[in-house]
Amino acid sequence: MLRPEFYLSLSQLLRLLKQFHRLMPGRDAAFQLGHRLFPSPNAETSAILYSQNLTQVLRLLSCFRLQLAPLLFAYHYQHNGYSYLQLNDAVGMDEQQYQFVVELYCCLLVSASRHLLGERIPFCFEFPFPRPRHIYEYEEHLGLRLAFDRPSLTVKFAQQWLTHPLLQASQLRRKLAMQQVSKKMLKQTFIELISNYLHRHRQANLQQVSEHLNMSTATLKRRLKEHNLSFSQLQDRVNMQQAFHLLTVQGLSNEVVAEKLAFHDAPNFRRACKRWTGLTPTELKALALSK
């Protein structure tokens, strides 16, 4: 997997990927790289290889994501027999970097799961950017279940795959690998840390988040600016993704979603939804039904 060694910072990793993209300008460069990143020779990957099932794999990834897949972080939901991975930019990438990393990580997910299970999971991918001209590469490497111009980056698959036994499952080998896993790496990027707090505290403002992080509001805004984000943009992204999931996956009413996201009433929520996505809640639901 994509692993920044202890001497490689996230900014250095991004520069390395940018250089790779420049030297390998083909439309399938990210997909080709994604196929080659798993397995890699480290204890974290070994622990994944010897896991019992994908449920255990997802738990491990949440523990040492920064060692293996640092540029995106995920929220995992389950509903009506399906699992949903809602993926987010963890470092503040520009548009070109982001699409390259999305292609890479999605291909890595397909390739790694096939390596672990011995067969290809029929993933459904929803991308928050327009349908690319090189759609053939997407279909070849990710399959035909693709949708574009969606509010968030989401991967959907049947929940039954979570308990499917892995090919190399070994409790003893996994335990030995876990004993070698580094305990010193941070588990979250700065953006992920704030996003997780906003998920738990939907009404939190800039001052409250600053106090939680033990820093001034000016420092928080400056650090977010270094990631090409403002606090309001990050807050909107968290709310938009939760609203999209609650509306389109769980099928909740506008009034219920507005209450869950701490809006005063449904009209305020409708206006916010239109600002976030360009679509009303009703139009978002219709978009989901058109998959």
Secondary structure, DSSP 8 states (H G I E B T S, - for coil): -----TT--HHHHHHHHHHHHHH--STTHHHHHHHTSSS-SSHHHHHHHT-SSHHHHHHHHHHSHHHH--SEEEEEEEETTEEEEEEEESS---HHHHHHHHHHHHHHHHHHHHHHHSS----EEE-SS---TTHHHHHHHH-S-EE-S-SSEEEEEEGGGGGS--TT--HHHHHHHHHHS-S-S-S--HHHHHHHHHHH-TT--HHHHHHHTTS-HHHHHHHHHHTT--HHHHHHHHHHHHHHHHHHTS---HHHHHHHTT-SSHHHHHHHHHHHHSS-HHHHHHHHHT-
